[in-house]
Amino acid sequence: MTMFTGIIEETGTVRQLKETPDGVQLSVVAETVLKDVHEGDSIAVNGTCLTVTDFDAEAFTVGLAPETLRRTSLGVLRPGDGVNLERSMPAEGRFGGHVVQGHVDTTGRIRRREEDGGSLVLTIELDPEYLRYLVPKGYVAVDGISLTVIDVLEDAFTLMLIAYTQKHVTLARQPLGYRPNIEVDIFGKYIERLMRSEKTA
């Protein structure tokens, strides 16, 4: 089972996004995630689990399936854009964030940015279909970053990026209107599924 923790290892830079006879390919310049990379490895790019199809000394390449393009904001990336990167967690790895599958549910939209001391508070709009899985002090993955929900509103949620996090992820630099990839906590989905099953049993 491939799993991530939402602890970003580094921010890479988009080298190229192009259409090929086999589909859309994304190449990302990186350093840390290339140290032990192999073809077939899983790397989360802005929270999206993708398979390495090729690599060189400076970058790796992944393919973007039609469903990935529909669910995520990866299709609008341009050369020079920054992306959050995390390799899949090894079996003996230390668990630092929360269970992140790399299966993006949808995209949100940054509505508001507020400074709070040295921290940054973001308000992110989200479709109620997915907002129902969020709870105050619960987890959510935003562009692959494991974050704690501050509050859940009627059509949005809020979160906080501390100063350290702001320096190590791309989300802190994104403008109003930016659409980050959102993966809700998988445990909320399991609980909902079990409750539905009990009602129909």
Phi, psi and omega in degrees: 000128177274131182215151176234170181242352181081012175261106186291131181275324179193166172255128178260180180231130179296125176267320183198145172227114185216155175271137178230171177302336181266000181125198181268132179245140178240127176247134184231127175282132183207177177229294186303312185288350179270352187300323181227031186286147175222155173299137182095349178293156177257128175230132177274123177249113187050041175085003182255120180290119182228153183260129179290122179256340180196160177198160172223197185289344185243338188207165174234157182238140177226158176260144179249114180285159178306320179295323178297318180294326179287322187273335188242177177258014183295331183293344181259005178296150179230156178308133181099344178292145176273146178222148177277136183234140174210129174284155177297150186284128176289158183302327182263010184288159178275131183272112186251334183247244173222176183291112179240124182273338187082014178257092184295133180276317186190186173244150174257197177209125179289118182262326187210145175233128180225136174277137177223090187067233177268003182260163179239124178258126179247138171253123185240121177291143180210139178302135180305334178303327180255336180298332182295344179272354182263143177224150176304134182073007175272179182261152171208146175257121181241113188052036177086359182267126176287114183228156178262130178288131175276306183213154177244120181260186182296323183222022183197173173220162180241152178211167182232136173251117177288167185304317181300313182297320181303326183282342188245004178225163182275340187302323183296338182261001183280144184277171173301141181093345178298143183249095179283154175285136182239129169237116181282165182296121183300331183293329176296323179292319180296317180298316179299317180297316179297319180295321178294321180296319180295325181291330182266354182286000000 
